[in-house]
């Protein structure tokens, strides 16, 4: 909604979402800081710094900024190969491709 020329975005719990807020995208667990908020015909969207993608605000959750630092510190301790392997294992466990593709 737009109030006094200002776009009001709310997270899944109804908390005000602003540029700079630390958030988690609930569908994938992606975390980051909000870079931009915009509105179009489909709803209100927030751009996250870690992916550069826009997410519908209804599935974002404001989190403690400390969670972002903890994640970055954990990633720093891994070399690129170990990080890629942990990421690919996480994805393969999270998706049941049979449900996505259907049959026939």
Secondary structure, 3 states (H helix, E strand, C coil): CEECCEECEECCCCCEECCCCEEEECCCCCEEEEEEEEEECCEEEEEECCCCCEEEHHHEEECCCHHHHHHHHHHHCCCHHHHHHHHHHHHHHHCCHHHHHCCC
